[in-house]
Amino acid sequence: MLDKVVAAGYDLEHGLTRVPDGIEGEVHADAEQVAELTAMGVKILGENERFTWSDVADGGFRALGARAAQPLAQPAQANDSTVRVVRADWFTTKGQGFLYVEARTTEGQQADPVVLMQLENDSGAGTSFGFARTMSRFVDSGQYMFHRNLFKLDARPDQIKVTSSTGGVTTGKVSNWLEDAPPPLTDTPGYKSDFIDGYKHPQQLFQRAEEIARQYPDIAEIVYLPNKTNGYQRKAQATIGGTGQAAVVVSSAAWGHEGGNDVTAEFVERPGANLPLAVEVSGKAVRVLLAKDANGALASTAAQVAAALETQSQGLIDRAHPYRTNAGTGIVVPTSAPVALSDFLDQKRVGAPEGEVPRGPATIPVLRIGKHRDGRNPGVLIQAQDHAREWVPATTTLETAERLVHNYRTDKETKKIVQETDIFLILSNNPDGANYSFYNYASQRKNLTNHCEDANADPDRRNSWGVDLNRNYRVGSAHDGYAGGSDVCTSGTYQGPGKLSEPESKNIVWLVEKYSNIKFMMSVHSNGGQLFWQPGAYIADGRVTTPRPPLGDEAFYWQSAGRILSQVKAYRETVVTPQNVGGSSDVLYSSAGNVREDLYHTYGIYAFGWEVGGSIYNPATGNWQGGSFQPAWEGDPALVSGHSETMEYANGIMEMFRIAAEWGNDKKKPTSELVPGGGRYTGSVDVRFETSEPATIYYTTDGSRPTLESPRYQATEFREPGQVFRVTETTTFRWFSVDAAGNVEKGYDPEKNGKNYRSATVTVVK
C-alpha cells in the first residue's frame, strides 16, 4: 500500500511510523486527493486517532475476558518453548524511564485466531511480576514479525514475563539501552565545537570544503568525483491552450539559461480558407500558422501542431506533445500574444537565500581528512544529502569536518582519529536537488534529472521530476522485483530508468572502488530518528529480504550502534529507541536499491543508514514530538532544532570514526565456547555458541574440518541471539570464529590443513 500511494505521486513524510495495523504517515492533500486516497484503501485519521503507545497497564488477558480465557486454561509448561524474549531494553530520557520489549511466539503467524501476548514486569530485583498489559502484534507484508510494547516506567525493572494466549510463557532479564555512555569529546576541556551558524546550500558547503583543504593541507585534501551531475538546469517550457485536448506542451532544445528562456511560441490565425499548417521562425520567436479548412474554420489539432513544432522550428523546439495523456484531438486556437518559454528556475520560493545558483553540471568535491591518506588506514565514508530536502545531514557532516581540523593539534582523541583513519566527507551528494530545495521548492527529494515521458513532462509536473538516488543502486533493486522503489517517474521513490543511471550514484561506486580502504560508510538522512543497516529491502510477496548479515556482523552493527547513539544522547538526552535500530527493512520499510545494500554486499563495507532527527520526548507534555526535514535552526534547544540536531548527531559521527580506528588497530583474536560445553549428558541437551566479541562462527558436526564454506552459526531468528542446538545423540562440534576485523580464533587458517580449530564432543547417554 505504501508503494501504491507513493507511485500515485503522494509525497509522504519520512517520519513514517509502523503501527499494529499498518503504517502511519503524513501527506499534504486537498479534498479531491483525500477522496482518491480513501478509494485506494487508505484510512484518513483524525487528529486524535493517530497511534500512541499506551502507558497504562490494561490488565492483559484478564481485561480481554472470554477471548483469552479458554486458551489460557492450557498448561503453560507444555508450551514454554513457543515464546521467546527478543529484547527488553530500559532507557531514560529527560528524567523519564521507558521499557521497550519485543517478544516472539512460534505461533505468531497464525491468523485465526490471532495469538495474543501478555507482558508483565517486576519493579526491581526480587519483586514479583505485575502490571499486566497486552502486547502489540507487528505484521509486515503479511508476515508476523513479533509482539512489542513501549511504555513509561518510573523504576527500572529487573525482569519481564511474557505469556501467550496458547499457554507459552517465558521470562527475560532487562538490559540497559544507552545508559552507560562515556562523556562525549565535546566535554573535554578546550575542545572546540559548534561551528555551524545555520543551514548551508551546496555552494557554501563546497566552498568551505575547499577552504578547509587549503587551510589544513597536511591533513586534508579534495577528491573531485569524476561524474558531473546533470546540473541545476532545465529546458524552457510552456503549456499553451489550457489542459484539454487542444493543449500543447512545448519544450526548448536549449537549456533555459543557454537560450531556451528567450524562445517564444505563438499560435496565429490567418485570414482565408484552405490554408496549410506552417511554422515560421524569426530569431528566437516561433510562430505556428494554424491551418484552415475550406470554410475558413481553424483545422489544426494539438497533435498536428506538436508534430510541426518538433520538425519545423529550426531546432528551437525539440519536444512538443499534447497535454499529459490527451490524444491531442482538439482544434488549437490562436494565442493572444507570444508565449515566453521558461525553465522556472528564476521563480524563487518564499524564504530562498539571496543570490543566484550556478547553472549547468556540477562537480562534487569530497573532503578527505587524515594524516595518512595513502590507503594504510581504514577509510570511513560519510555521505550526506542524497535527498535534497534533508538539510540537517549536510550541516552535521560539515560540523564533523570542522571538529576534526580544529581539534587535531590540541585534542589527543581527535589526533588519534585523524592519524588512524582516512575520512571521506560528501557534504551534499545531491547538489542540484538541494539547490532546488533551497531556492525553488523546499520539499524536493530527488535530483533534477527529468526522465519522464510526455504524460508527465509538462512544467506543472516539474516538482515531481528526478530520481531518488537512494533507489538507484544495484543490490535489492526494484528492477529485480524488490519493494520500495518505483518505476513511475513522478514518484518520490522513482528508481531511475536503470541501475546506476545517475552520475551521483556512479560516483559512489567509483569512490569505493578507487579507495578500497573504505571499510565503513554512513549515509546520513533525516528525519526519522533511526539507525539501520542490512537487510534494507525485500520482495513483498512472502517478505523475502536481501541476505541478512552473518550473526557476527549483526552483533558488530548493534555494538557500534550502541556506542554511536550513546554519544548522540550525551548532548541533550535524545534517545533513538531500540525499535528504530536494526535492519532497515525491519524497522522502517523496504527501500529497494539503496546504497547501503550495494556497498555491504558488493564490497564488504559496514554500511549504516542514519535518519537524524525524529521524535523527541517532551517532558512538558509527556509525549514524543516529531521532527521535520528543515526544523527551525534556533528552535527550542530541548526539542526540535536544526542546531541541536547538528550538534548531537555530529557527536555520533565522531564516535563512528573512533570505532573505525579501533577496528583498524584490532589484532586481538576472538575466543569462543560451546555452552554448556562438551561432556556426558543424560538424555538430550541444549547447546549454543558464545563469543568474546562480535564474531562469526563456522562449524561442522560431521567430523570434517571447518572452513569458510562450512555452515555459519545463525541467529535463532532476526533480532535474536544465536540459535540453540538440541543434541539428542553423541555429536562432535568443530569450529572457529572470525571477528569483525578479520582476526581468526587461535590463528587458524581455514584454507590450509591445520588442526588448531576448536572442538568439543557432547556425549549423550540414553
C-alpha positions in Angstrom: 0.0 0.0 0.0 2.9 2.4 0.8 4.4 1.7 -2.7 1.0 2.3 -4.3 0.4 5.6 -2.6 3.9 6.8 -3.4 3.6 5.7 -7.0 0.4 7.7 -7.3 2.5 10.8 -6.7 1.9 11.5 -3.0 4.9 12.8 -1.1 4.9 11.0 2.2 6.9 12.5 5.1 9.9 10.4 6.1 8.6 10.2 9.6 6.6 7.1 8.8 5.6 5.0 11.8 4.8 1.3 11.8 1.6 0.7 13.9 -0.2 -2.5 14.7 -2.4 -2.4 11.6 -0.2 -0.7 9.1 2.0 2.4 8.5 1.1 5.9 9.5 2.5 8.9 7.7 1.6 12.5 6.7 0.7 13.8 3.3 -0.4 17.2 2.1 -3.7 16.6 0.3 -6.8 18.6 -0.8 -10.3 17.3 -0.6 -10.1 15.6 -4.1 -6.9 13.9 -3.1 -8.4 12.7 0.2 -11.2 11.1 -1.8 -8.6 9.4 -4.1 -6.6 8.1 -1.1 -9.7 6.8 0.5 -10.7 5.0 -2.7 -7.2 3.4 -2.7 -7.9 1.9 0.7 -6.0 4.5 2.8 -7.5 5.3 6.2 -7.6 9.0 6.9 -7.0 9.7 10.6 -8.4 12.5 12.7 -6.0 14.4 14.9 -6.7 12.2 17.9 -6.7 8.9 16.0 -3.0 8.5 15.5 -1.4 5.5 17.2 0.3 6.1 20.5 1.7 3.6 22.9 -0.4 3.2 26.0 1.4 3.8 29.3 -1.5 2.2 31.1 -1.2 -1.5 32.2 -4.5 -2.6 30.8 -4.7 -5.9 32.7 -3.6 -8.1 29.8 -5.6 -11.3 29.3 -7.8 -10.5 32.2 -9.1 -7.4 30.5 -9.7 -9.3 27.3 -12.1 -11.6 29.1 -13.6 -14.6 27.3 -11.5 -14.0 24.2 -8.4 -15.2 26.0 -9.7 -17.2 28.9 -10.1 -20.6 27.1 -6.6 -20.8 25.6 -5.1 -19.8 28.9 -6.6 -22.9 30.5 -3.9 -24.9 28.8 -0.9 -25.9 30.9 1.8 -23.3 30.3 4.7 -25.6 30.9 3.8 -27.6 27.8 4.4 -24.6 25.6 7.4 -22.8 27.2 9.5 -23.0 24.1 6.9 -21.3 21.9 7.6 -17.9 23.4 10.9 -16.1 23.4 12.0 -12.6 24.6 13.8 -10.9 21.7 14.9 -7.8 23.7 13.9 -5.9 26.8 15.5 -2.5 27.0 15.4 0.1 29.7 16.3 3.7 28.9 15.8 7.1 30.3 15.4 10.5 28.6 14.8 13.9 30.2 14.1 12.4 33.6 11.6 9.7 32.4 12.2 6.0 32.3 10.9 3.7 29.5 10.8 0.0 28.9 10.8 -1.4 25.3 10.1 -5.1 24.8 10.0 -7.3 21.8 8.8 -10.9 22.2 8.1 -13.6 19.6 5.8 -16.7 19.6 6.4 -19.5 17.2 2.6 -19.4 16.6 2.6 -15.7 15.7 1.8 -16.2 12.0 -1.5 -17.9 13.0 -4.3 -15.6 12.0 -7.5 -17.4 13.1 -7.5 -16.9 15.9 -4.6 -14.5 16.4 -2.3 -15.5 19.2 -2.3 -12.8 21.9 0.7 -11.9 24.1 0.7 -10.5 27.6 3.7 -8.7 29.2 4.4 -8.3 32.9 7.3 -6.6 34.6 8.7 -6.6 38.1 9.7 -3.4 40.0 13.3 -4.5 40.6 15.3 -7.5 41.7 13.4 -9.8 44.0 10.0 -8.2 43.4 7.0 -10.0 41.9 5.7 -9.7 38.4 2.7 -7.4 37.8 1.3 -4.6 35.7 0.0 -6.9 33.0 -0.6 -5.4 29.6 -1.5 -6.6 26.2 1.3 -6.6 23.6 1.0 -5.1 20.1 1.3 -7.6 17.3 3.6 -6.4 14.5 3.0 -7.8 11.0 4.7 -6.6 7.8 3.9 -7.5 4.3 1.7 -10.3 5.6 4.5 -11.8 7.7 4.5 -12.0 11.5 7.5 -10.1 12.9 7.0 -10.1 16.7 4.9 -8.5 19.5 6.2 -5.4 21.1 5.4 -2.5 23.6 7.0 0.8 24.6 5.8 2.4 27.8 6.8 4.7 30.7 8.0 3.3 34.0 9.3 5.2 37.0 11.5 2.4 38.3 13.8 0.1 36.3 12.6 -3.5 36.3 15.0 -6.4 36.6 12.9 -9.0 34.7 9.9 -9.3 32.4 7.5 -12.2 31.9 5.7 -12.8 28.6 2.8 -15.2 28.2 0.9 -16.2 25.0 -2.8 -17.0 24.8 -1.9 -20.5 23.8 -0.1 -21.1 27.1 3.5 -20.3 26.3 5.4 -18.4 29.0 9.0 -17.2 29.4 11.0 -14.7 31.4 13.9 -12.4 30.5 16.3 -10.0 32.0 16.1 -6.3 31.3 19.1 -4.7 29.7 20.2 -1.0 29.6 19.9 0.9 26.4 22.2 3.9 26.0 22.5 4.2 29.8 26.3 3.8 30.3 27.8 6.2 27.8 31.3 7.7 28.3 31.3 11.5 28.1 31.5 12.9 24.5 34.6 14.6 23.1 32.8 17.9 23.5 33.0 17.6 27.3 36.8 17.7 27.1 38.3 21.0 28.4 39.4 23.2 25.5 37.6 21.1 22.8 36.2 23.2 20.0 32.8 22.6 18.5 29.6 24.5 17.5 31.0 25.9 14.2 27.8 26.0 12.1 25.6 29.0 12.3 22.7 27.9 10.0 21.7 25.8 7.1 24.1 25.8 4.1 23.3 25.4 0.5 25.7 23.4 -1.7 27.8 26.3 -2.9 28.5 27.2 0.7 29.2 23.6 1.6 31.6 23.0 -1.3 33.4 26.4 -0.8 34.0 25.6 2.8 35.3 22.1 2.0 37.8 23.6 -0.4 38.8 26.2 2.1 39.5 23.5 4.7 41.7 21.6 2.3 43.7 24.8 1.6 44.0 25.8 5.3 45.0 22.3 6.5 47.0 20.8 3.7 48.9 18.4 6.0 45.7 16.6 7.0 43.1 17.5 4.3 42.6 17.4 0.5 39.8 17.4 -2.0 38.9 14.5 -4.2 36.8 15.6 -7.1 34.2 13.0 -8.2 34.5 12.2 -11.9 30.9 12.2 -13.0 29.4 15.7 -13.2 25.8 16.0 -12.1 23.1 16.7 -14.7 23.0 20.2 -13.3 20.8 22.8 -11.8 19.2 23.4 -15.2 16.1 22.7 -17.1 14.6 23.1 -20.5 12.4 26.1 -21.0 8.7 25.1 -21.3 5.2 26.3 -21.7 1.8 24.7 -21.7 -0.3 26.5 -24.3 -4.1 26.3 -24.6 -5.2 25.0 -21.1 -5.2 21.4 -20.2 -7.8 19.9 -22.6 -7.5 18.1 -25.9 -6.4 21.4 -27.6 -3.5 22.0 -25.3 0.2 21.7 -26.5 3.2 21.3 -24.2 6.4 22.9 -25.7 10.0 22.4 -24.6 13.1 24.2 -25.8 16.1 22.4 -27.3 18.5 24.6 -25.3 18.7 24.7 -21.6 16.8 27.7 -20.2 19.9 29.6 -19.2 21.6 28.9 -22.6 18.9 30.5 -24.7 15.8 28.4 -24.0 14.3 31.2 -21.8 14.5 33.5 -24.8 12.3 31.4 -27.0 8.6 32.4 -27.6 5.8 30.4 -29.2 2.8 32.0 -30.8 -0.2 30.3 -32.5 -1.5 32.5 -35.3 -4.8 32.6 -37.2 -4.6 33.9 -40.7 -7.4 35.2 -42.9 -8.7 32.9 -45.7 -9.6 29.3 -46.3 -7.8 26.1 -47.3 -4.6 27.2 -45.6 -1.9 24.6 -44.6 -0.3 24.3 -41.2 3.1 26.0 -41.2 5.8 27.2 -38.8 7.8 30.5 -39.1 11.0 31.3 -37.2 12.5 34.7 -36.7 15.4 34.8 -34.2 14.0 33.0 -31.1 10.4 33.7 -32.0 8.4 30.7 -33.3 5.1 31.3 -35.0 2.7 28.5 -35.8 0.4 29.4 -38.6 -2.7 27.4 -38.0 -4.4 25.5 -40.8 -7.9 26.4 -42.0 -10.4 24.2 -43.9 -12.5 25.0 -46.9 -14.9 27.0 -44.9 -12.2 29.1 -43.3 -12.5 27.4 -39.9 -9.4 26.6 -37.8 -8.4 23.0 -38.5 -5.1 22.2 -36.7 -5.2 19.7 -33.9 -2.9 19.8 -30.9 -1.2 16.6 -32.1 -0.6 18.2 -35.5 0.8 21.4 -34.1 3.1 19.5 -31.8 4.5 17.5 -34.7 5.0 20.6 -36.7 6.9 22.3 -33.9 9.3 19.3 -33.5 10.1 19.2 -37.2 9.9 22.8 -38.4 11.1 25.1 -35.5 14.7 25.1 -36.8 16.0 23.4 -33.8 14.5 25.8 -31.2 11.8 23.3 -30.0 12.9 19.7 -29.6 9.9 18.4 -27.7 6.2 19.2 -28.2 3.2 17.0 -27.4 -0.4 17.0 -26.3 -1.0 17.6 -22.6 -0.4 14.5 -20.5 -2.4 11.6 -21.7 -4.5 13.5 -24.1 -4.6 12.3 -27.7 -4.5 15.9 -28.9 -7.6 15.8 -31.0 -8.8 19.2 -30.1 -8.6 22.2 -32.5 -5.9 24.6 -31.4 -6.9 28.2 -31.0 -4.7 31.2 -31.6 -2.8 32.8 -28.7 -3.4 36.4 -27.8 0.3 37.1 -27.8 3.6 35.3 -28.0 4.1 32.9 -25.0 7.5 33.0 -23.4 9.1 29.7 -22.5 10.7 29.4 -19.1 12.8 27.0 -17.1 11.0 28.4 -14.0 14.3 28.3 -12.0 14.1 32.1 -11.5 10.8 31.7 -9.7 12.2 31.6 -6.2 10.3 30.3 -3.2 9.5 32.5 -0.2 12.5 32.4 2.2 15.0 31.5 -0.5 18.6 32.6 0.1 20.0 35.6 -1.6 22.0 35.3 -4.8 21.9 33.1 -7.9 22.6 29.4 -8.3 25.3 28.5 -10.8 23.7 26.7 -13.7 24.9 23.7 -15.5 26.5 20.4 -14.4 28.3 20.4 -11.0 31.4 18.6 -9.8 31.0 17.2 -6.3 34.1 17.6 -4.1 34.9 15.0 -1.4 36.7 16.4 1.6 39.3 13.8 2.6 40.8 14.2 6.1 43.5 12.1 7.5 47.2 12.4 8.4 48.0 9.3 6.2 45.9 9.4 3.1 47.7 6.5 1.3 45.4 3.6 2.0 47.1 2.3 5.1 44.2 3.3 7.4 40.6 2.2 7.4 38.5 4.6 5.3 35.2 6.0 6.5 32.8 7.5 4.0 30.1 9.9 5.3 27.6 10.7 2.6 25.1 13.5 3.3 22.0 14.8 1.5 21.2 12.1 -1.0 17.7 13.5 -0.5 17.7 17.2 -1.3 15.2 18.5 1.3 17.2 16.9 4.2 19.3 19.9 5.3 20.5 18.8 8.7 22.6 15.9 7.4 24.8 18.4 5.5 25.3 20.7 8.5 26.0 17.7 10.7 28.7 16.5 8.3 30.3 19.9 8.0 30.3 20.3 11.8 32.2 17.0 11.9 34.8 18.2 9.5 35.3 21.4 11.4 35.8 19.5 14.7 38.4 17.3 13.1 40.6 20.0 11.7 40.2 22.5 14.6 41.0 19.9 17.3 43.7 17.9 15.6 46.6 19.6 17.3 45.1 20.1 20.7 42.9 17.1 21.5 44.5 13.7 21.8 41.4 11.7 20.8 40.9 13.8 17.7 44.6 13.5 16.8 44.2 9.7 17.1 41.2 9.7 14.8 43.0 11.8 12.2 46.2 9.7 12.4 44.5 6.3 12.3 41.6 6.7 9.9 41.1 8.0 6.3 37.9 10.1 6.3 35.9 10.9 3.1 33.1 13.5 3.6 30.5 14.2 0.9 28.7 17.2 2.3 26.0 17.1 -0.4 25.6 14.2 -2.8 22.7 15.8 -4.5 23.6 19.5 -5.1 21.2 20.0 -7.9 18.2 18.8 -5.9 19.5 20.6 -2.8 19.7 23.9 -4.7 16.2 23.4 -5.9 15.1 22.7 -2.3 16.8 25.9 -1.1 15.7 28.2 -3.9 12.6 26.8 -5.6 10.7 24.0 -3.8 11.6 23.2 -0.3 10.2 19.6 -0.4 12.3 18.5 -3.3 13.6 14.9 -2.5 15.2 13.7 -5.8 17.8 15.0 -8.1 16.8 17.2 -11.1 17.1 14.7 -13.9 13.8 14.5 -15.9 13.3 11.0 -17.3 9.5 11.5 -17.7 7.7 10.6 -21.0 5.2 13.0 -22.4 2.4 12.1 -20.0 4.3 13.6 -17.1 6.6 16.1 -18.9 4.6 19.3 -18.7 6.0 22.1 -16.4 3.3 21.6 -13.8 4.9 18.3 -13.0 8.4 19.9 -12.5 8.4 19.5 -8.7 7.9 15.7 -9.1 10.7 15.0 -11.6 14.0 13.4 -10.7 15.5 10.2 -9.5 15.6 9.0 -5.9 19.3 8.4 -5.6 18.9 6.0 -2.8 16.9 3.7 -5.0 19.3 3.8 -7.9 21.8 1.1 -6.8 22.3 -2.5 -7.9 21.5 -4.8 -5.0 18.0 -5.5 -3.9 16.7 -3.2 -6.7 13.1 -2.6 -7.7 14.3 -3.5 -11.2 14.7 -7.0 -9.7 11.3 -7.1 -8.0 12.2 -5.7 -4.6 9.7 -3.4 -2.9 10.2 0.3 -2.1 11.3 1.7 -5.4 9.0 2.9 -8.2 9.1 2.9 -12.0 6.8 5.9 -12.1 8.9 8.9 -12.9 6.9 11.3 -10.7 7.0 9.0 -7.6 9.1 10.2 -4.7 11.0 6.8 -4.8 11.5 6.7 -8.6 14.4 4.3 -9.2 15.6 5.7 -12.5 15.5 4.1 -15.9 18.2 1.6 -14.9 20.6 0.7 -12.1 23.3 3.3 -11.6 21.7 5.5 -14.2 22.6 8.7 -12.3 26.0 10.3 -12.1 25.6 10.7 -8.3 25.3 7.0 -7.7 28.0 6.2 -10.2 30.3 8.5 -8.2 29.9 6.5 -5.0 30.8 3.2 -6.8 33.8 4.9 -8.3 34.9 6.2 -4.9 34.8 2.9 -3.1 36.5 1.1 -6.0 39.3 3.6 -6.2 39.8 3.8 -2.5 39.4 0.2 -1.5 40.5 1.0 2.1 37.0 2.4 2.7 35.6 -0.1 5.2 32.9 2.0 6.9 30.1 4.1 5.4 27.3 6.2 6.9 24.5 7.5 4.6 23.0 10.4 6.6 19.4 11.2 6.1 16.6 12.8 8.1 14.1 13.0 9.8 13.0 9.6 11.1 15.2 9.0 14.2 16.6 5.6 13.1 19.9 3.9 12.7 19.9 0.9 10.5 21.8 -1.5 8.2 21.1 -4.6 6.2 18.7 -6.0 5.1 17.3 -2.9 3.5 14.8 -4.4 1.0 12.5 -7.3 0.4 10.3 -8.8 -2.2 6.8 -8.1 -0.9 5.2 -11.4 -1.7 6.4 -13.6 1.2 8.7 -10.8 2.5 11.9 -12.3 1.1 14.7 -10.0 2.2 18.1 -9.4 0.8 20.6 -11.6 2.7 20.9 -10.8 6.3 24.4 -10.2 7.7 26.1 -13.1 9.5 25.5 -13.1 13.2 29.0 -11.7 13.9 28.4 -8.7 11.6 24.9 -8.2 13.1 26.4 -8.1 16.6 29.1 -5.7 15.4 26.4 -3.4 14.0 24.5 -3.5 17.3 27.6 -2.9 19.3 28.6 0.1 17.1 25.0 1.4 17.2 25.0 1.5 20.9 28.2 3.5 21.0 27.2 5.9 18.3 23.7 6.6 19.8 25.1 6.9 23.3 27.1 9.9 22.1 24.0 11.4 20.5 22.2 11.0 23.8 25.0 12.7 25.6 24.3 16.1 24.1 20.7 16.7 25.2 19.3 13.2 26.1 17.9 12.5 22.7 17.2 8.7 22.5 16.9 6.8 19.3 14.7 4.0 20.6 15.7 0.3 20.1 12.6 -0.2 17.9 14.2 2.1 15.4 17.5 0.3 15.2 18.4 -2.7 13.1 17.9 -3.9 9.6 16.2 -1.0 7.8 13.5 -3.2 6.2 12.7 -4.4 9.7 12.5 -1.0 11.4 11.5 1.4 8.6 10.4 0.0 5.3 11.7 -1.8 2.2 13.9 0.6 0.3 14.9 -1.2 -2.9 18.2 -0.3 -4.5 19.7 1.6 -1.5 23.3 2.5 -1.3 23.9 0.6 2.0 22.9 -2.7 0.5 25.2 -2.3 -2.5 28.2 -1.3 -0.5 27.9 -4.1 2.1 27.1 -6.9 -0.3 29.4 -5.9 -3.2 32.4 -4.5 -1.3 32.1 -5.8 2.3 31.8 -2.3 3.7 30.0 -1.9 7.0 27.3 0.4 5.7 24.9 2.3 8.0 21.9 4.4 7.2 21.1 7.2 9.6 17.8 9.1 9.9 18.8 12.0 12.2 16.0 14.0 14.0 12.8 12.1 14.5 10.7 12.0 17.7 12.0 13.6 20.9 10.4 13.1 24.3 8.8 16.3 25.6 8.5 16.1 29.4 6.2 19.1 29.4 3.5 17.2 27.5 4.6 13.7 28.4 4.5 12.8 24.7 7.0 12.2 21.9 7.2 15.1 19.5 8.0 14.6 15.8 10.6 16.5 13.8 10.8 17.8 10.2 13.2 18.0 7.3 14.1 21.6 7.9 13.3 22.4 11.6 13.9 26.0 12.7 17.6 26.4 13.1 17.3 28.0 16.5 14.2 26.2 17.7 13.6 25.0 21.2 17.1 23.6 22.0 15.5 20.8 24.1 13.1 19.8 21.3 13.1 20.3 17.5 16.0 22.4 16.5 18.3 22.2 13.4 21.2 23.4 15.5 20.7 20.9 18.3 20.3 18.0 15.8 23.5 19.1 14.0 25.5 19.1 17.3 24.2 15.8 18.7 24.5 13.8 15.5 28.0 15.1 14.9 28.8 13.5 18.2 27.6 10.2 16.8 29.7 10.5 13.6 32.8 11.3 15.7 32.2 8.1 17.6 31.9 6.2 14.3 35.4 7.4 13.5 36.7 6.1 16.8 35.1 2.7 16.0 36.9 2.6 12.7 40.2 3.5 14.2 39.8 0.7 16.8 38.8 -1.7 14.1 42.0 -0.9 12.1 44.1 -1.5 15.2 42.4 -4.6 16.3 44.8 -7.5 16.2 43.3 -9.5 19.1 41.9 -12.9 18.2 38.4 -13.7 19.3 37.6 -16.7 21.5 34.5 -18.8 21.6 32.9 -21.5 23.6 30.3 -24.2 23.2 27.9 -23.7 26.2 27.5 -25.7 28.4 30.4 -27.5 26.7 31.5 -30.9 25.8 30.9 -33.8 28.3 28.5 -36.6 29.2 24.8 -35.8 29.4 21.9 -38.0 30.3 19.2 -37.5 27.6 19.1 -34.6 25.2 20.9 -31.4 25.9 20.6 -27.8 24.5 23.9 -26.2 23.5 24.9 -22.9 21.9 28.0 -20.9 21.0 29.2 -17.8 22.8 32.0 -15.5 21.7 34.2 -13.0 23.5 33.3 -10.2 21.0 31.1 -9.9 17.9 32.3 -12.7 15.7 31.0 -15.2 13.1 31.4 -18.9 13.9 31.9 -21.6 11.2 31.2 -25.1 12.4 30.8 -28.7 11.4 29.2 -31.7 13.1 30.1 -34.4 10.5 33.7 -34.8 11.6 35.2 -32.6 8.8 37.5 -29.6 9.2 35.6 -26.3 9.5 36.2 -23.9 6.6 34.7 -20.7 5.4 32.4 -22.9 3.3 31.1 -24.6 6.5 27.7 -23.7 8.0 27.6 -20.4 9.8 26.2 -20.1 13.3 23.0 -18.2 12.8 20.5 -16.2 14.9 17.5 -18.1 16.3 15.6 -15.5 14.2 16.3 -12.0 13.2 17.0 -9.5 16.0 17.6 -12.6 18.3 20.8 -14.2 19.8 22.4 -17.3 18.3 20.4 -20.5 17.8 20.2 -23.3 20.3 21.1 -26.8 19.1 19.2 -29.7 20.8 21.6 -32.6 20.8 19.9 -36.0 21.0 22.9 -38.2 20.2 26.6 -38.0 20.6 27.9 -35.2 18.4 31.4 -33.6 17.9 31.4 -29.9 17.1 34.4 -28.4 15.3 34.5 -24.7 14.8 36.4 -21.4 14.7 35.4 -17.8 15.0 36.3 -14.7 12.9 35.7 -11.2 14.4 34.6 -8.1 12.5 38.2 -7.1 11.8 39.0 -10.4 10.2 41.0 -11.9 13.1 40.7 -15.7 13.3 40.5 -17.6 16.5 43.8 -19.2 17.5 45.3 -18.0 14.2 43.6 -21.0 12.5 43.9 -20.9 8.7 40.7 -22.5 7.2 42.2 -22.7 3.8 45.1 -25.0 4.9 45.2 -28.3 6.7 45.8 -27.0 10.2 44.0 -28.6 13.1 44.0 -25.8 15.6 40.3 -25.3 15.3 38.1 -25.6 18.4 36.4 -29.0 19.2 34.0 -30.4 21.7 32.2 -33.6 21.9 28.7 -33.8 23.5 28.2 -37.4 24.6 24.5 -38.3 25.1 23.8 -41.3 27.4 20.4 -42.8 26.8 
